[in-house]
Amino acid sequence: MDVEMGNSTLPADQPTDWIRVYSQDGFSFLVKRSVLLDSANSYKESRARTCVISERAVIVEKLIDYMSFKAHYMTRSGKEEIPVNEFLERIPPEIVLELLLAADYHARRIREISMRDTP
């Protein structure tokens, strides 16, 4: 099912549950807002309900997989073991280096935006 992100019946400042993420090669992904964005900050992606990531779709997909994995296990109790190997086994070896570089770049970018938006 495709969801129209530019729904004109919603006010521009009303949050929706989904953000559309675009890769550099034209693929798009629908991601839950709670997975993609920090609710404490109001990034431009949050207002526009779209996000462009300048990586190939296979890399964007794995970045989203990781964010979903992290969001899922952040709500678990501290005593429960997190199955990190389960996530690592889903990463094809041929994209590991490119994925590592992309993850590092986007983590630094998020920190910079958070620091800039913090009073």
Biopython code that builds the backbone (N, CA, C, O; Angstrom):
import numpy as np
from Bio.PDB.StructureBuilder import StructureBuilder

atoms = [
    (1, "MET", "N", (0.840, -1.171, 0.000)),
    (1, "MET", "CA", (0.000, 0.000, 0.000)),
    (1, "MET", "C", (0.885, 1.235, 0.000)),
    (1, "MET", "O", (1.810, 1.333, 0.806)),
    (2, "ASP", "N", (0.619, 2.162, -0.879)),
    (2, "ASP", "CA", (1.396, 3.391, -0.967)),
    (2, "ASP", "C", (0.686, 4.481, -0.179)),
    (2, "ASP", "O", (-0.536, 4.610, -0.246)),
    (3, "VAL", "N", (1.444, 5.252, 0.555)),
    (3, "VAL", "CA", (0.888, 6.329, 1.365)),
    (3, "VAL", "C", (1.343, 7.646, 0.775)),
    (3, "VAL", "O", (2.534, 7.840, 0.531)),
    (4, "GLU", "N", (0.418, 8.543, 0.546)),
    (4, "GLU", "CA", (0.746, 9.857, 0.000)),
    (4, "GLU", "C", (1.251, 10.745, 1.126)),
    (4, "GLU", "O", (0.526, 11.021, 2.082)),
    (5, "MET", "N", (2.501, 11.193, 1.011)),
    (5, "MET", "CA", (3.106, 11.983, 2.079)),
    (5, "MET", "C", (2.662, 13.441, 2.047)),
    (5, "MET", "O", (2.629, 14.094, 3.090)),
    (6, "GLY", "N", (2.329, 13.951, 0.899)),
    (6, "GLY", "CA", (1.941, 15.347, 0.795)),
    (6, "GLY", "C", (0.442, 15.523, 0.911)),
    (6, "GLY", "O", (-0.140, 16.282, 0.136)),
    (7, "ASN", "N", (-0.195, 14.859, 1.838)),
    (7, "ASN", "CA", (-1.637, 14.905, 2.004)),
    (7, "ASN", "C", (-2.057, 16.326, 2.362)),
    (7, "ASN", "O", (-1.658, 16.847, 3.404)),
    (8, "SER", "N", (-2.855, 16.953, 1.511)),
    (8, "SER", "CA", (-3.216, 18.353, 1.712)),
    (8, "SER", "C", (-4.247, 18.531, 2.820)),
    (8, "SER", "O", (-4.475, 19.662, 3.251)),
    (9, "THR", "N", (-4.878, 17.462, 3.297)),
    (9, "THR", "CA", (-5.848, 17.600, 4.373)),
    (9, "THR", "C", (-5.180, 17.709, 5.737)),
    (9, "THR", "O", (-5.828, 18.088, 6.713)),
    (10, "LEU", "N", (-3.898, 17.384, 5.817)),
    (10, "LEU", "CA", (-3.171, 17.510, 7.079)),
    (10, "LEU", "C", (-2.481, 18.861, 7.154)),
    (10, "LEU", "O", (-1.870, 19.289, 6.175)),
    (11, "PRO", "N", (-2.560, 19.540, 8.283)),
    (11, "PRO", "CA", (-1.767, 20.760, 8.439)),
    (11, "PRO", "C", (-0.283, 20.423, 8.340)),
    (11, "PRO", "O", (0.132, 19.320, 8.693)),
    (12, "ALA", "N", (0.512, 21.374, 7.862)),
    (12, "ALA", "CA", (1.939, 21.126, 7.640)),
    (12, "ALA", "C", (2.676, 20.774, 8.924)),
    (12, "ALA", "O", (3.664, 20.041, 8.883)),
    (13, "ASP", "N", (2.212, 21.284, 10.068)),
    (13, "ASP", "CA", (2.929, 21.026, 11.309)),
    (13, "ASP", "C", (2.422, 19.795, 12.061)),
    (13, "ASP", "O", (2.978, 19.442, 13.100)),
    (14, "GLN", "N", (1.378, 19.139, 11.555)),
    (14, "GLN", "CA", (0.859, 17.946, 12.230)),
    (14, "GLN", "C", (1.703, 16.737, 11.873)),
    (14, "GLN", "O", (1.840, 16.404, 10.696)),
    (15, "PRO", "N", (2.273, 16.072, 12.875)),
    (15, "PRO", "CA", (3.118, 14.915, 12.567)),
    (15, "PRO", "C", (2.290, 13.736, 12.077)),
    (15, "PRO", "O", (1.155, 13.539, 12.510)),
    (16, "THR", "N", (2.858, 12.967, 11.185)),
    (16, "THR", "CA", (2.245, 11.715, 10.763)),
    (16, "THR", "C", (3.117, 10.593, 11.296)),
    (16, "THR", "O", (4.186, 10.837, 11.857)),
    (17, "ASP", "N", (2.668, 9.392, 11.121)),
    (17, "ASP", "CA", (3.419, 8.260, 11.651)),
    (17, "ASP", "C", (4.530, 7.796, 10.729)),
    (17, "ASP", "O", (5.337, 6.956, 11.126)),
    (18, "TRP", "N", (4.599, 8.314, 9.516)),
    (18, "TRP", "CA", (5.543, 7.795, 8.525)),
    (18, "TRP", "C", (6.375, 8.899, 7.895)),
    (18, "TRP", "O", (5.907, 10.023, 7.713)),
    (19, "ILE", "N", (7.620, 8.560, 7.563)),
    (19, "ILE", "CA", (8.528, 9.441, 6.824)),
    (19, "ILE", "C", (8.949, 8.667, 5.579)),
    (19, "ILE", "O", (9.255, 7.477, 5.662)),
    (20, "ARG", "N", (8.967, 9.330, 4.430)),
    (20, "ARG", "CA", (9.430, 8.679, 3.199)),
    (20, "ARG", "C", (10.910, 9.007, 3.017)),
    (20, "ARG", "O", (11.305, 10.173, 3.013)),
    (21, "VAL", "N", (11.718, 7.964, 2.868)),
    (21, "VAL", "CA", (13.161, 8.097, 2.698)),
    (21, "VAL", "C", (13.501, 7.748, 1.258)),
    (21, "VAL", "O", (13.091, 6.704, 0.751)),
    (22, "TYR", "N", (14.258, 8.632, 0.596)),
    (22, "TYR", "CA", (14.671, 8.414, -0.791)),
    (22, "TYR", "C", (16.168, 8.128, -0.843)),
    (22, "TYR", "O", (16.958, 8.753, -0.135)),
    (23, "SER", "N", (16.543, 7.176, -1.689)),
    (23, "SER", "CA", (17.963, 6.884, -1.911)),
    (23, "SER", "C", (18.430, 7.657, -3.137)),
    (23, "SER", "O", (17.615, 8.206, -3.879)),
    (24, "GLN", "N", (19.745, 7.699, -3.348)),
    (24, "GLN", "CA", (20.281, 8.447, -4.490)),
    (24, "GLN", "C", (19.917, 7.810, -5.827)),
    (24, "GLN", "O", (19.918, 8.488, -6.854)),
    (25, "ASP", "N", (19.606, 6.512, -5.824)),
    (25, "ASP", "CA", (19.261, 5.853, -7.081)),
    (25, "ASP", "C", (17.756, 5.723, -7.289)),
    (25, "ASP", "O", (17.306, 4.891, -8.077)),
    (26, "GLY", "N", (16.971, 6.549, -6.580)),
    (26, "GLY", "CA", (15.553, 6.679, -6.864)),
    (26, "GLY", "C", (14.599, 5.767, -6.114)),
    (26, "GLY", "O", (13.391, 5.843, -6.336)),
    (27, "PHE", "N", (15.088, 4.920, -5.247)),
    (27, "PHE", "CA", (14.194, 4.059, -4.473)),
    (27, "PHE", "C", (13.656, 4.839, -3.280)),
    (27, "PHE", "O", (14.313, 5.749, -2.775)),
    (28, "SER", "N", (12.462, 4.476, -2.836)),
    (28, "SER", "CA", (11.914, 5.130, -1.651)),
    (28, "SER", "C", (11.461, 4.076, -0.651)),
    (28, "SER", "O", (11.065, 2.968, -1.013)),
    (29, "PHE", "N", (11.534, 4.456, 0.615)),
    (29, "PHE", "CA", (11.181, 3.572, 1.716)),
    (29, "PHE", "C", (10.267, 4.342, 2.660)),
    (29, "PHE", "O", (10.498, 5.522, 2.924)),
    (30, "LEU", "N", (9.238, 3.685, 3.167)),
    (30, "LEU", "CA", (8.400, 4.277, 4.203)),
    (30, "LEU", "C", (8.887, 3.762, 5.550)),
    (30, "LEU", "O", (9.005, 2.556, 5.765)),
    (31, "VAL", "N", (9.164, 4.689, 6.441)),
    (31, "VAL", "CA", (9.733, 4.335, 7.740)),
    (31, "VAL", "C", (8.909, 5.008, 8.826)),
    (31, "VAL", "O", (8.518, 6.167, 8.693)),
    (32, "LYS", "N", (8.651, 4.281, 9.893)),
    (32, "LYS", "CA", (7.932, 4.876, 11.021)),
    (32, "LYS", "C", (8.731, 6.055, 11.569)),
    (32, "LYS", "O", (9.951, 5.981, 11.715)),
    (33, "ARG", "N", (8.035, 7.124, 11.863)),
    (33, "ARG", "CA", (8.660, 8.334, 12.406)),
    (33, "ARG", "C", (9.463, 8.018, 13.666)),
    (33, "ARG", "O", (10.559, 8.549, 13.846)),
    (34, "SER", "N", (8.940, 7.170, 14.529)),
    (34, "SER", "CA", (9.620, 6.850, 15.790)),
    (34, "SER", "C", (10.942, 6.122, 15.564)),
    (34, "SER", "O", (11.825, 6.170, 16.420)),
    (35, "VAL", "N", (11.091, 5.452, 14.430)),
    (35, "VAL", "CA", (12.338, 4.752, 14.104)),
    (35, "VAL", "C", (13.366, 5.725, 13.556)),
    (35, "VAL", "O", (14.547, 5.641, 13.893)),
    (36, "LEU", "N", (12.930, 6.638, 12.724)),
    (36, "LEU", "CA", (13.847, 7.497, 11.977)),
    (36, "LEU", "C", (14.259, 8.764, 12.709)),
    (36, "LEU", "O", (15.407, 9.196, 12.602)),
    (37, "LEU", "N", (13.341, 9.360, 13.448)),
    (37, "LEU", "CA", (13.610, 10.680, 14.010)),
    (37, "LEU", "C", (13.530, 10.693, 15.523)),
    (37, "LEU", "O", (12.737, 9.971, 16.128)),
    (38, "ASP", "N", (14.362, 11.524, 16.120)),
    (38, "ASP", "CA", (14.334, 11.761, 17.556)),
    (38, "ASP", "C", (13.180, 12.714, 17.841)),
    (38, "ASP", "O", (13.137, 13.814, 17.290)),
    (39, "SER", "N", (12.259, 12.312, 18.682)),
    (39, "SER", "CA", (11.076, 13.134, 18.945)),
    (39, "SER", "C", (11.412, 14.433, 19.678)),
    (39, "SER", "O", (10.600, 15.358, 19.682)),
    (40, "ALA", "N", (12.579, 14.519, 20.290)),
    (40, "ALA", "CA", (12.960, 15.723, 21.028)),
    (40, "ALA", "C", (13.398, 16.848, 20.096)),
    (40, "ALA", "O", (13.410, 18.011, 20.499)),
    (41, "ASN", "N", (13.750, 16.524, 18.881)),
    (41, "ASN", "CA", (14.232, 17.527, 17.936)),
    (41, "ASN", "C", (13.253, 17.681, 16.788)),
    (41, "ASN", "O", (12.520, 16.751, 16.451)),
    (42, "SER", "N", (13.247, 18.870, 16.187)),
    (42, "SER", "CA", (12.362, 19.102, 15.041)),
    (42, "SER", "C", (13.216, 19.317, 13.801)),
    (42, "SER", "O", (13.415, 20.449, 13.359)),
    (43, "TYR", "N", (13.717, 18.226, 13.248)),
    (43, "TYR", "CA", (14.514, 18.292, 12.038)),
    (43, "TYR", "C", (13.635, 18.694, 10.866)),
    (43, "TYR", "O", (12.416, 18.526, 10.913)),
    (44, "LYS", "N", (14.246, 19.223, 9.820)),
    (44, "LYS", "CA", (13.470, 19.600, 8.639)),
    (44, "LYS", "C", (12.781, 18.389, 8.026)),
    (44, "LYS", "O", (11.712, 18.521, 7.429)),
    (45, "GLU", "N", (13.388, 17.191, 8.170)),
    (45, "GLU", "CA", (12.774, 15.974, 7.654)),
    (45, "GLU", "C", (11.463, 15.684, 8.368)),
    (45, "GLU", "O", (10.531, 15.133, 7.781)),
    (46, "SER", "N", (11.400, 16.056, 9.630)),
    (46, "SER", "CA", (10.185, 15.833, 10.410)),
    (46, "SER", "C", (9.050, 16.702, 9.894)),
    (46, "SER", "O", (7.905, 16.255, 9.824)),
    (47, "ARG", "N", (9.356, 17.927, 9.535)),
    (47, "ARG", "CA", (8.333, 18.831, 9.021)),
    (47, "ARG", "C", (7.945, 18.487, 7.594)),
    (47, "ARG", "O", (6.768, 18.561, 7.241)),
    (48, "ALA", "N", (8.911, 18.111, 6.767)),
    (48, "ALA", "CA", (8.641, 17.822, 5.358)),
    (48, "ALA", "C", (8.122, 16.405, 5.146)),
    (48, "ALA", "O", (7.553, 16.109, 4.095)),
    (49, "ARG", "N", (8.307, 15.537, 6.113)),
    (49, "ARG", "CA", (7.906, 14.130, 6.044)),
    (49, "ARG", "C", (8.617, 13.382, 4.920)),
    (49, "ARG", "O", (8.136, 12.352, 4.447)),
    (50, "THR", "N", (9.764, 13.906, 4.497)),
    (50, "THR", "CA", (10.615, 13.218, 3.522)),
    (50, "THR", "C", (12.066, 13.382, 3.951)),
    (50, "THR", "O", (12.414, 14.319, 4.669)),
    (51, "CYS", "N", (12.899, 12.466, 3.503)),
    (51, "CYS", "CA", (14.316, 12.509, 3.825)),
    (51, "CYS", "C", (15.073, 11.917, 2.647)),
    (51, "CYS", "O", (14.748, 10.824, 2.183)),
    (52, "VAL", "N", (16.076, 12.628, 2.163)),
    (52, "VAL", "CA", (16.902, 12.126, 1.068)),
    (52, "VAL", "C", (18.250, 11.723, 1.652)),
    (52, "VAL", "O", (18.928, 12.527, 2.292)),
    (53, "ILE", "N", (18.630, 10.472, 1.426)),
    (53, "ILE", "CA", (19.927, 9.978, 1.879)),
    (53, "ILE", "C", (20.747, 9.683, 0.636)),
    (53, "ILE", "O", (20.341, 8.883, -0.206)),
    (54, "SER", "N", (21.889, 10.323, 0.520)),
    (54, "SER", "CA", (22.694, 10.210, -0.703)),
    (54, "SER", "C", (23.553, 8.947, -0.691)),
    (54, "SER", "O", (24.781, 9.006, -0.753)),
    (55, "GLU", "N", (22.885, 7.826, -0.610)),
    (55, "GLU", "CA", (23.526, 6.508, -0.660)),
    (55, "GLU", "C", (22.694, 5.623, -1.583)),
    (55, "GLU", "O", (21.544, 5.933, -1.895)),
    (56, "ARG", "N", (23.300, 4.510, -2.015)),
    (56, "ARG", "CA", (22.565, 3.539, -2.825)),
    (56, "ARG", "C", (21.451, 2.911, -1.991)),
    (56, "ARG", "O", (21.522, 2.886, -0.762)),
    (57, "ALA", "N", (20.426, 2.407, -2.668)),
    (57, "ALA", "CA", (19.263, 1.842, -1.975)),
    (57, "ALA", "C", (19.638, 0.695, -1.043)),
    (57, "ALA", "O", (19.070, 0.576, 0.042)),
    (58, "VAL", "N", (20.581, -0.148, -1.446)),
    (58, "VAL", "CA", (20.968, -1.281, -0.598)),
    (58, "VAL", "C", (21.569, -0.793, 0.723)),
    (58, "VAL", "O", (21.391, -1.435, 1.759)),
    (59, "ILE", "N", (22.270, 0.324, 0.692)),
    (59, "ILE", "CA", (22.861, 0.902, 1.905)),
    (59, "ILE", "C", (21.779, 1.575, 2.746)),
    (59, "ILE", "O", (21.744, 1.410, 3.965)),
    (60, "VAL", "N", (20.900, 2.331, 2.096)),
    (60, "VAL", "CA", (19.801, 2.983, 2.814)),
    (60, "VAL", "C", (18.934, 1.934, 3.511)),
    (60, "VAL", "O", (18.517, 2.122, 4.654)),
    (61, "GLU", "N", (18.668, 0.836, 2.817)),
    (61, "GLU", "CA", (17.861, -0.233, 3.405)),
    (61, "GLU", "C", (18.511, -0.786, 4.672)),
    (61, "GLU", "O", (17.821, -1.023, 5.664)),
    (62, "LYS", "N", (19.815, -0.991, 4.653)),
    (62, "LYS", "CA", (20.504, -1.520, 5.838)),
    (62, "LYS", "C", (20.579, -0.477, 6.953)),
    (62, "LYS", "O", (20.506, -0.834, 8.129)),
    (63, "LEU", "N", (20.723, 0.803, 6.608)),
    (63, "LEU", "CA", (20.686, 1.855, 7.630)),
    (63, "LEU", "C", (19.326, 1.860, 8.324)),
    (63, "LEU", "O", (19.244, 1.979, 9.547)),
    (64, "ILE", "N", (18.261, 1.730, 7.534)),
    (64, "ILE", "CA", (16.908, 1.689, 8.092)),
    (64, "ILE", "C", (16.715, 0.420, 8.926)),
    (64, "ILE", "O", (16.109, 0.462, 9.997)),
    (65, "ASP", "N", (17.234, -0.709, 8.433)),
    (65, "ASP", "CA", (17.165, -1.957, 9.211)),
    (65, "ASP", "C", (17.807, -1.768, 10.583)),
    (65, "ASP", "O", (17.255, -2.185, 11.600)),
    (66, "TYR", "N", (18.982, -1.133, 10.599)),
    (66, "TYR", "CA", (19.673, -0.919, 11.872)),
    (66, "TYR", "C", (18.856, -0.007, 12.793)),
    (66, "TYR", "O", (18.725, -0.286, 13.984)),
    (67, "MET", "N", (18.307, 1.081, 12.244)),
    (67, "MET", "CA", (17.522, 1.993, 13.075)),
    (67, "MET", "C", (16.288, 1.291, 13.639)),
    (67, "MET", "O", (15.903, 1.538, 14.782)),
    (68, "SER", "N", (15.668, 0.417, 12.845)),
    (68, "SER", "CA", (14.513, -0.358, 13.323)),
    (68, "SER", "C", (14.931, -1.325, 14.426)),
    (68, "SER", "O", (14.252, -1.455, 15.445)),
    (69, "PHE", "N", (16.051, -1.995, 14.211)),
    (69, "PHE", "CA", (16.595, -2.932, 15.197)),
    (69, "PHE", "C", (16.883, -2.201, 16.504)),
    (69, "PHE", "O", (16.521, -2.676, 17.580)),
    (70, "LYS", "N", (17.533, -1.050, 16.406)),
    (70, "LYS", "CA", (17.874, -0.261, 17.591)),
    (70, "LYS", "C", (16.615, 0.222, 18.309)),
    (70, "LYS", "O", (16.528, 0.129, 19.533)),
    (71, "ALA", "N", (15.642, 0.736, 17.559)),
    (71, "ALA", "CA", (14.405, 1.225, 18.169)),
    (71, "ALA", "C", (13.658, 0.097, 18.879)),
    (71, "ALA", "O", (13.085, 0.304, 19.948)),
    (72, "HIS", "N", (13.665, -1.076, 18.292)),
    (72, "HIS", "CA", (12.982, -2.227, 18.898)),
    (72, "HIS", "C", (13.636, -2.626, 20.219)),
    (72, "HIS", "O", (12.942, -2.855, 21.209)),
    (73, "TYR", "N", (14.949, -2.709, 20.239)),
    (73, "TYR", "CA", (15.643, -3.195, 21.432)),
    (73, "TYR", "C", (15.893, -2.114, 22.478)),
    (73, "TYR", "O", (16.276, -2.437, 23.602)),
    (74, "MET", "N", (15.690, -0.852, 22.146)),
    (74, "MET", "CA", (15.817, 0.203, 23.159)),
    (74, "MET", "C", (14.674, 0.132, 24.162)),
    (74, "MET", "O", (14.808, 0.610, 25.288)),
    (75, "THR", "N", (13.559, -0.456, 23.769)),
    (75, "THR", "CA", (12.403, -0.544, 24.658)),
    (75, "THR", "C", (12.442, -1.789, 25.534)),
    (75, "THR", "O", (11.582, -1.960, 26.399)),
    (76, "ARG", "N", (13.418, -2.656, 25.326)),
    (76, "ARG", "CA", (13.523, -3.911, 26.092)),
    (76, "ARG", "C", (14.213, -3.663, 27.428)),
    (76, "ARG", "O", (14.912, -2.666, 27.608)),
    (77, "SER", "N", (14.005, -4.578, 28.348)),
    (77, "SER", "CA", (14.652, -4.460, 29.657)),
    (77, "SER", "C", (16.149, -4.704, 29.517)),
    (77, "SER", "O", (16.592, -5.364, 28.577)),
    (78, "GLY", "N", (16.917, -4.175, 30.447)),
    (78, "GLY", "CA", (18.366, -4.296, 30.396)),
    (78, "GLY", "C", (18.881, -5.706, 30.579)),
    (78, "GLY", "O", (20.015, -5.999, 30.199)),
    (79, "LYS", "N", (18.079, -6.587, 31.148)),
    (79, "LYS", "CA", (18.516, -7.957, 31.398)),
    (79, "LYS", "C", (18.401, -8.840, 30.162)),
    (79, "LYS", "O", (19.052, -9.881, 30.072)),
    (80, "GLU", "N", (17.581, -8.427, 29.223)),
    (80, "GLU", "CA", (17.391, -9.235, 28.018)),
    (80, "GLU", "C", (18.594, -9.092, 27.096)),
    (80, "GLU", "O", (19.061, -7.983, 26.838)),
    (81, "GLU", "N", (19.083, -10.203, 26.611)),
    (81, "GLU", "CA", (20.234, -10.181, 25.713)),
    (81, "GLU", "C", (19.800, -9.716, 24.322)),
    (81, "GLU", "O", (18.795, -10.181, 23.785)),
    (82, "ILE", "N", (20.562, -8.804, 23.758)),
    (82, "ILE", "CA", (20.261, -8.287, 22.420)),
    (82, "ILE", "C", (20.980, -9.161, 21.396)),
    (82, "ILE", "O", (22.200, -9.312, 21.464)),
    (83, "PRO", "N", (20.241, -9.737, 20.451)),
    (83, "PRO", "CA", (20.845, -10.653, 19.472)),
    (83, "PRO", "C", (21.565, -9.908, 18.345)),
    (83, "PRO", "O", (21.079, -9.863, 17.215)),
    (84, "VAL", "N", (22.714, -9.330, 18.659)),
    (84, "VAL", "CA", (23.464, -8.541, 17.683)),
    (84, "VAL", "C", (23.871, -9.396, 16.488)),
    (84, "VAL", "O", (23.837, -8.927, 15.350)),
    (85, "ASN", "N", (24.251, -10.636, 16.737)),
    (85, "ASN", "CA", (24.658, -11.510, 15.628)),
    (85, "ASN", "C", (23.536, -11.719, 14.625)),
    (85, "ASN", "O", (23.785, -11.873, 13.429)),
    (86, "GLU", "N", (22.299, -11.724, 15.113)),
    (86, "GLU", "CA", (21.155, -11.868, 14.210)),
    (86, "GLU", "C", (21.139, -10.731, 13.189)),
    (86, "GLU", "O", (20.874, -10.954, 12.008)),
    (87, "PHE", "N", (21.424, -9.517, 13.649)),
    (87, "PHE", "CA", (21.463, -8.376, 12.734)),
    (87, "PHE", "C", (22.683, -8.454, 11.819)),
    (87, "PHE", "O", (22.574, -8.229, 10.614)),
    (88, "LEU", "N", (23.830, -8.769, 12.385)),
    (88, "LEU", "CA", (25.068, -8.814, 11.600)),
    (88, "LEU", "C", (25.020, -9.857, 10.489)),
    (88, "LEU", "O", (25.610, -9.656, 9.428)),
    (89, "GLU", "N", (24.330, -10.956, 10.719)),
    (89, "GLU", "CA", (24.230, -12.006, 9.707)),
    (89, "GLU", "C", (23.433, -11.572, 8.485)),
    (89, "GLU", "O", (23.543, -12.185, 7.423)),
    (90, "ARG", "N", (22.637, -10.525, 8.625)),
    (90, "ARG", "CA", (21.825, -10.043, 7.497)),
    (90, "ARG", "C", (22.563, -9.033, 6.624)),
    (90, "ARG", "O", (21.986, -8.512, 5.669)),
    (91, "ILE", "N", (23.820, -8.747, 6.931)),
    (91, "ILE", "CA", (24.592, -7.778, 6.143)),
    (91, "ILE", "C", (25.461, -8.534, 5.148)),
    (91, "ILE", "O", (26.335, -9.301, 5.553)),
    (92, "PRO", "N", (25.236, -8.333, 3.850)),
    (92, "PRO", "CA", (26.080, -8.993, 2.851)),
    (92, "PRO", "C", (27.523, -8.485, 2.958)),
    (92, "PRO", "O", (27.736, -7.278, 3.067)),
    (93, "PRO", "N", (28.508, -9.374, 2.930)),
    (93, "PRO", "CA", (29.913, -8.972, 3.092)),
    (93, "PRO", "C", (30.378, -7.944, 2.059)),
    (93, "PRO", "O", (31.252, -7.127, 2.350)),
    (94, "GLU", "N", (29.808, -7.978, 0.871)),
    (94, "GLU", "CA", (30.273, -7.072, -0.183)),
    (94, "GLU", "C", (29.884, -5.612, 0.044)),
    (94, "GLU", "O", (30.394, -4.734, -0.653)),
    (95, "ILE", "N", (28.993, -5.326, 0.999)),
    (95, "ILE", "CA", (28.626, -3.927, 1.256)),
    (95, "ILE", "C", (29.092, -3.432, 2.623)),
    (95, "ILE", "O", (28.785, -2.301, 2.999)),
    (96, "VAL", "N", (29.820, -4.245, 3.366)),
    (96, "VAL", "CA", (30.190, -3.900, 4.744)),
    (96, "VAL", "C", (30.961, -2.583, 4.824)),
    (96, "VAL", "O", (30.622, -1.727, 5.642)),
    (97, "LEU", "N", (31.974, -2.405, 4.007)),
    (97, "LEU", "CA", (32.783, -1.186, 4.074)),
    (97, "LEU", "C", (31.957, 0.043, 3.710)),
    (97, "LEU", "O", (32.010, 1.057, 4.406)),
    (98, "GLU", "N", (31.201, -0.043, 2.635)),
    (98, "GLU", "CA", (30.359, 1.081, 2.217)),
    (98, "GLU", "C", (29.319, 1.407, 3.297)),
    (98, "GLU", "O", (29.041, 2.578, 3.556)),
    (99, "LEU", "N", (28.753, 0.386, 3.917)),
    (99, "LEU", "CA", (27.773, 0.580, 4.983)),
    (99, "LEU", "C", (28.412, 1.228, 6.209)),
    (99, "LEU", "O", (27.815, 2.110, 6.826)),
    (100, "LEU", "N", (29.606, 0.800, 6.561)),
    (100, "LEU", "CA", (30.323, 1.382, 7.696)),
    (100, "LEU", "C", (30.597, 2.869, 7.466)),
    (100, "LEU", "O", (30.394, 3.684, 8.366)),
    (101, "LEU", "N", (31.053, 3.219, 6.275)),
    (101, "LEU", "CA", (31.315, 4.625, 5.952)),
    (101, "LEU", "C", (30.032, 5.449, 5.994)),
    (101, "LEU", "O", (30.026, 6.560, 6.524)),
    (102, "ALA", "N", (28.952, 4.916, 5.442)),
    (102, "ALA", "CA", (27.671, 5.629, 5.439)),
    (102, "ALA", "C", (27.144, 5.808, 6.859)),
    (102, "ALA", "O", (26.660, 6.884, 7.211)),
    (103, "ALA", "N", (27.235, 4.765, 7.673)),
    (103, "ALA", "CA", (26.751, 4.843, 9.053)),
    (103, "ALA", "C", (27.541, 5.882, 9.845)),
    (103, "ALA", "O", (26.962, 6.654, 10.609)),
    (104, "ASP", "N", (28.854, 5.902, 9.665)),
    (104, "ASP", "CA", (29.693, 6.878, 10.354)),
    (104, "ASP", "C", (29.344, 8.298, 9.919)),
    (104, "ASP", "O", (29.219, 9.194, 10.754)),
    (105, "TYR", "N", (29.191, 8.499, 8.625)),
    (105, "TYR", "CA", (28.846, 9.824, 8.097)),
    (105, "TYR", "C", (27.513, 10.305, 8.667)),
    (105, "TYR", "O", (27.411, 11.441, 9.131)),
    (106, "HIS", "N", (26.505, 9.460, 8.634)),
    (106, "HIS", "CA", (25.176, 9.877, 9.084)),
    (106, "HIS", "C", (25.109, 10.039, 10.600)),
    (106, "HIS", "O", (24.357, 10.881, 11.088)),
    (107, "ALA", "N", (25.867, 9.264, 11.348)),
    (107, "ALA", "CA", (25.919, 9.440, 12.805)),
    (107, "ALA", "C", (26.535, 10.797, 13.150)),
    (107, "ALA", "O", (26.038, 11.499, 14.031)),
    (108, "ARG", "N", (27.619, 11.166, 12.455)),
    (108, "ARG", "CA", (28.235, 12.482, 12.693)),
    (108, "ARG", "C", (27.291, 13.597, 12.293)),
    (108, "ARG", "O", (27.202, 14.609, 12.989)),
    (109, "ARG", "N", (26.589, 13.433, 11.195)),
    (109, "ARG", "CA", (25.647, 14.454, 10.716)),
    (109, "ARG", "C", (24.524, 14.668, 11.734)),
    (109, "ARG", "O", (24.140, 15.806, 12.004)),
    (110, "ILE", "N", (24.004, 13.589, 12.292)),
    (110, "ILE", "CA", (22.934, 13.692, 13.287)),
    (110, "ILE", "C", (23.442, 14.389, 14.544)),
    (110, "ILE", "O", (22.740, 15.226, 15.111)),
    (111, "ARG", "N", (24.662, 14.052, 14.990)),
    (111, "ARG", "CA", (25.236, 14.720, 16.170)),
    (111, "ARG", "C", (25.399, 16.215, 15.917)),
    (111, "ARG", "O", (25.097, 17.027, 16.792)),
    (112, "GLU", "N", (25.873, 16.584, 14.732)),
    (112, "GLU", "CA", (26.060, 18.004, 14.413)),
    (112, "GLU", "C", (24.734, 18.748, 14.418)),
    (112, "GLU", "O", (24.648, 19.862, 14.933)),
    (113, "ILE", "N", (23.704, 18.143, 13.850)),
    (113, "ILE", "CA", (22.387, 18.779, 13.822)),
    (113, "ILE", "C", (21.841, 18.907, 15.236)),
    (113, "ILE", "O", (21.281, 19.943, 15.592)),
    (114, "SER", "N", (22.000, 17.864, 16.043)),
    (114, "SER", "CA", (21.508, 17.897, 17.425)),
    (114, "SER", "C", (22.210, 18.972, 18.233)),
    (114, "SER", "O", (21.573, 19.681, 19.012)),
    (115, "MET", "N", (23.519, 19.101, 18.055)),
    (115, "MET", "CA", (24.277, 20.116, 18.785)),
    (115, "MET", "C", (23.887, 21.511, 18.332)),
    (115, "MET", "O", (23.824, 22.432, 19.146)),
    (116, "ARG", "N", (23.627, 21.675, 17.053)),
    (116, "ARG", "CA", (23.249, 22.975, 16.520)),
    (116, "ARG", "C", (21.873, 23.396, 17.029)),
    (116, "ARG", "O", (21.646, 24.574, 17.303)),
    (117, "ASP", "N", (20.947, 22.431, 17.159)),
    (117, "ASP", "CA", (19.586, 22.735, 17.588)),
    (117, "ASP", "C", (19.438, 22.838, 19.098)),
    (117, "ASP", "O", (18.406, 23.302, 19.583)),
    (118, "THR", "N", (20.460, 22.411, 19.859)),
    (118, "THR", "CA", (20.404, 22.474, 21.319)),
    (118, "THR", "C", (20.795, 23.875, 21.770)),
    (118, "THR", "O", (21.828, 24.396, 21.349)),
    (119, "PRO", "N", (19.965, 24.499, 22.637)),
    (119, "PRO", "CA", (20.291, 25.875, 23.080)),
    (119, "PRO", "C", (21.505, 25.929, 23.958)),
    (119, "PRO", "O", (21.897, 27.007, 24.403)),
]
sb = StructureBuilder()
sb.init_structure("model")
sb.init_model(0)
sb.init_chain("A")
sb.init_seg("    ")
for serial, (resi, resn, name, xyz) in enumerate(atoms, 1):
    if name == "N":
        sb.init_residue(resn, " ", resi, " ")
    sb.init_atom(name, np.array(xyz, "f"), 0.0, 1.0, " ", f" {name:<3s}", serial, name[0])
structure = sb.get_structure()
